[in-house]
């Protein structure tokens, strides 16, 4: 793993409504790190970039590093293939089951998400603006690379904002105590996306083909996001061009053979990518476009909570009123079951598809708790009582998906299978730590293949789309398809098969105009409660109130 440098920068919240005395802001900082004494040389700008990447990694660690704020939950649950396991009125992410009155402008988690993204934008703006200081001694190429990475991340934050809120204020310059505004307008989405396009085009022009180190962005990341953006705005020819540029880049390829750690043990080429010490390019992963870097028990090291979200509370599984399973590395470490797959997510896998196999999903757990072993045997699993293959240590408790989904409660979903992409534990003996410390794949080439296939299909070239899709199906040993099989529904199903829990599923469904109908069809919790207004989140009331000198429009359906 790469040591992650975590730097706290002084930023001003855009639209936060927080005010400071001008005299304080004019003081010269002598013993603290601030933009005025940080952005004076190349080393300072590199440090600023490390801090900016840290903000991006917060998507998978929760905004405060411990709880599940909406940074990622807004994008991955409350959709056709995933839902929250928390009961109504529970943790913040359960709002994507509840919707209704909990999805309101005064909700703290809505404000937290908005402020987090605008803090990230302001941190990027600070780097971009201060890079124009003529006193900084660096080459033009060094400057352009720093600015390109900052602009790529700025557009990344606006990508979240536009999918979640639609029209949002566009600010491309540093906010400080001298330019606080109270008259913001919500910029039309088309204009915000035009700015995102320019940011990613600049990044494409000035970033190297491969990242300068693991965890940094490259030209391929910019091209990937450009391809998605062009699909979103209906420019399918440009989408095909940018996606093809990534797919054709010989520095990257789909991982079709076993590699790295555990290569000689049971597994698949698909699941190898998610193993600790297999995620980075430097570790042999040529499919990864962007990784998030984490480090265990290291100053400045980062953490993520993907296992906390996705691995269920298997330690509470009961067999004959016993709980014979406890936390272990073999069982995937400690999970607290915040999210789960819908039955639809399992239904899309065909026979022999590695992505639906027990290497990719945890369908059983190993009995390892001596004082709570059951007696007798029951060969088949049921909804009420999971099956088991014996009654001694090392025997397995099998889970079943051939029944109704569990109730949306973390205490009753322990019998439900969970994805294994994030299920490893931190280094022993800290097996009960619910956080992950491994480097993780964030963006990979297989998703670019699916963007390319979508563009090809929309341009009327179904045969080419089938060839593109078959490249990833062949890797998974799934049955190849023909041009006649390619539909938009099939592409969305294929994205779920390949990218479950990785992609921002809500965004995919929103840009294809399918979120509302597919969620109602396949998610029996969320689907029973959503209404059309829920395609967008409410603008935080604190933002509207802080815009003192100009009214700011609320999204439809949220007016108080």
Secondary structure, DSSP 8 states (H G I E B T S, - for coil): -------------TT------HHHHTS--SSS--HHHHTTSHHHHHHHHHHHHHHHHGGGT-TTSSS--HHHHHHHSSSSSEEE-S-TT-SGGGHHHH-GGGS-TT-HHHHHHHHHHHHHHHHHHHHHHHTT-TT----HHHHHHHHHHHHHHHHHHHHHHHHHHSSB----S---TTS--S----B-HHHHHHHHHHHHHHHHHHS-SS-SSTTS--HHHHHHHHHHHHHHHT-HHHHHHHHHHHHT-TT-----S--STTTTSS--HHHHTTSTT-SSGGGT-SSEEEEE---TT-TT---B-HHHHHS--GGG--BTTB------TTTTS-----EEE-HHHHHT--TT-GGGSTTTEE-EEE---GGG---S-B-S--SSS-EES-SSTT-EEE---SS----S-TTT-TTS-EESTT----STT-TT--SB-S-EEEEEHHHHHHHHHHHHHHTT-HHHHHHHHHHHHHHTT-----GGG--HHHHHHHHHHHHTTTS-HHHHHHHTT-HHHHHHHH-TTTTTT--GGGGS----HHHHHH-TTS-----TT---
